[in-house]
Amino acid sequence: MRTFALLDEAGICRALRQSAHVPQGFAWVEVDRLNPTWLHRPLPADAQIPPVVTRAPSREASAA
């Protein structure tokens, strides 16, 4: 189970959610733990997990 925080434009945590998949919407960020004290406050910088960037295999690699 993964944990996500919904941030507003100012970086304030508006909701927390646990889910197997990333929630729909662009403002959800993955966090390392569930902490209800973050609600209505700025998300601590150390809480956010950097997003994992996945790339499709290049055509050159598949041709080899």
VEXKE-215425 format. One record per residue (C-alpha): residue in one letter; x, y, z. Coordinates in steps of 0.5 Angstrom, whole numbers, plus 2048, in hexadecimal, padded with zeros to 3 digits. Layout:
! residues N
aXYZ...
This chain:
! residues 64
m800800800r8038077FEt80180E801f7FF8147FEa7FE81B800l7FA8207FCl7FD8277FBd7FA82E7FAe7FE8337F6a8018367FCg80482F7FEi7FF82E803c7FD827805r7F5826803a7F481F804l7F8818805r7F6811802q7F980A802s7F88077FBa7FC8017F7h7FC8067F1v7FD80E7F0p7F68117F1q7F38157EBg7F581C7EBf7FC8207EAa7FD8237F1w7FE81C7F5v80581B7F7e8078147FAv80A815801d80E810806r80981080Bl80281280En802817812p7FB81B814t7FE821817w800823810l7F982580Eh7F882C80Dr80082D80Dp80582D809l808826807p80F82580Aa814825805d81781E807a81081B807q81081B7FFi8128157FBp8158177F5p8118157EFv81480F7EBv8148117E4t81380B7DFr81580B7D8a8138067D2p8188027CFs81C8067C9r81B8037C2e8228027C2a8237FE7C8s81D7F97C5a8207F97BFa8277F67C2
